[in-house]
């Protein structure tokens, strides 16, 4: 086993036999993640330690791990923020959860609950907020995770654990803005039918909207229609996009295409007084131009959306379980984590990658 570097928060171990948990950590901004056995610091009064059953992989993990968002990132780094698991241990002040409860974590580790944004219910924008693997904390690419109970979610009865972990990020990222701006019988354009888009189609349809999927994957028409789309159209052919101009009450764009003409054509799909939602987050150096004239002359609302607040996330989990809304996933074993990450980073995953963590952790004596 290679010599592993020390960590500022967790105590690295020589083997998993003496560890509380094993993470897949990046030691630098290149290469693949490696197994990193470690011990946790003492559990805080309001902390919950969770045995991870399944963890989802999100492309933003790539941008983080490779230093494309923040070049000052500290290594070893363990990303991951789509977690479903079981409570293993609780601090003395925890009141909402007990050992054995099924819970989830999303991209946010901490909210202060006292700033103006938290008081308004926008805790995901908390002025003192910490994301799950900020401040050199380890995220969900691990057998366990330890977080404050205020950012732990209860997994509802009937929830499909093996499919559902990506909903904690990808699901709420599209559910929250759709729920915020929709009305029954609206028309909805979903641009990009990938990890985010194929979930947006399902939520929009179940909310009662008529959905058109804008995609380059015309060969998957039947599959996309089974998800809830009524129509398909090209997401990149400018003439086709022009023919759809001004038809949609809500447009949710999950892509970041670095083509100004196509990007403007996406905006122009929005009907007068409609809402154009951006959820596809590009690398930090990428910027796009808005079509100011079209937006102003048609009174278009342009909306960004960052995941969702606590209540929206819990509501999304309930809505998903009740309506059988889940991502299409490729499942990997824990020992194949690097393969899963590589496939996701190269854009080769069909929709989402999920790793079965619990099976390996239990077999290797980490459920103590």
Buried (B, 14 or more C-beta within 10 A) or exposed (E): EEEBEEBEEBBBBEEBEEBBBBBBBBBEBEEEBBBBBBEBEEBBEBBBBBBBBBBBBBBBBBBBBBBBBEEEBEBBBBBBBBBBBBBBBBBEEBEEBEEEBBBBBBBBBBBBEEBEBBEEEBBBBBEEBBBBBBEBBBBBBBBBBBBBBBBBBBBBEEBBBEBBBBBBBBBBBBBBBBBBBBEEEBBBBBBBBBBBBBBBBBBBBBBEBBBBBBBEBEEBBEBBBEBBBBBBBBBBBEEEBEEBBEBBBBBBBBBBBEEEEBBBBBBBBBBEEBBBBBBBBBEEEEEBEBBEEBBEEBEBEBBEBBBBBBEBBBBBBBBBBEEEBBBBBBBBEBEBBBBBBBBBBEEEBBBBBBBBBBBBBEEBEBEE
